[in-house]
């Protein structure tokens, strides 16, 4: 099952930590996220706000979300 995190600070933090991000989705420009993703060779894709809201099941995504690797215990 695909898992997403969303919100500027949350996605920036996982990118800074070199975490589990597989793909970054943006509905508006975010220079910091794009730079961090490029440094880590993580693809960045543009989507519209409605598509992103469906992906994360929320309208409170702040224009950014990340597909992440599943959490493993």
Steps between C-alpha positions, in 0.01 A plus 500: 500500500633843407558733795522879487604773737402859433562856610803720442683443828439127504624443146797735543601313816491157340706635208755659735529177699559298182198296599261279318372735228458329163324775299415864580176646364449876472194700405691828534871584483712418805866587444621338822327167432615497139861569600502234774335245272755566225787453747355161598404399142130483591260570212271804524164495323250780447134430574197720541350574844195278449714202406720553804197530730379163371843345549532605865127503584525859626476857373767609753804382302660848452579411138756231581502131581742210481452136423696313764626148546278300734594505866657174606530375854 
